[in-house]
Amino acid sequence: MNQNLLNTILLSLAFVAMVIGVHRSIYESDIASNYWIFMIGLVFFMVYRYRKKKQKA
């Protein structure tokens, strides 16, 4: 798979997870129950950043 495409997919998944987490937190008025969604988004973003740094080196 193309590396740039994979990076774009990872960044998109991170963004979508954060948007879903914010939406559910507003809808349910509870951030704690949606913590896991934010952590999934954070993991996707961390993997994206790791891959970008590895490509530049």
C-alpha positions in Angstrom: 0.0 0.0 0.0 1.2 3.5 -0.7 2.8 5.1 2.4 1.2 8.5 1.8 -2.3 6.9 1.5 -1.8 5.0 4.8 -0.7 8.2 6.5 -3.8 10.0 5.2 -6.0 7.1 6.4 -4.4 7.2 9.9 -4.9 11.0 10.2 -8.5 10.7 8.9 -9.3 8.0 11.4 -7.8 10.1 14.2 -9.9 13.1 13.2 -13.1 11.0 12.9 -12.6 9.4 16.3 -12.1 12.8 17.9 -15.3 14.2 16.2 -17.3 11.2 17.3 -16.0 11.5 20.8 -16.9 15.2 21.0 -20.3 14.5 19.5 -21.1 11.7 21.9 -19.8 13.7 24.9 -22.1 16.6 24.0 -25.1 14.3 23.3 -24.7 12.2 26.5 -23.3 15.1 28.6 -20.6 12.7 29.9 -16.9 12.8 28.8 -15.8 10.0 31.1 -17.9 7.3 29.4 -16.5 8.3 26.0 -12.9 8.4 27.1 -12.0 5.3 25.1 -13.0 7.0 21.9 -10.6 9.8 22.5 -7.9 7.4 23.3 -8.4 5.5 20.0 -8.1 8.9 18.2 -5.0 9.7 20.1 -3.4 6.3 19.3 -4.2 6.8 15.6 -2.6 10.3 15.8 0.5 8.9 17.6 1.0 6.2 15.0 0.6 8.8 12.2 3.3 11.1 13.9 5.6 8.1 14.4 5.3 7.2 10.7 5.9 10.8 9.5 9.0 11.1 11.6 10.3 7.8 10.5 9.8 8.8 6.8 11.8 12.0 7.3 14.8 10.3 8.9 
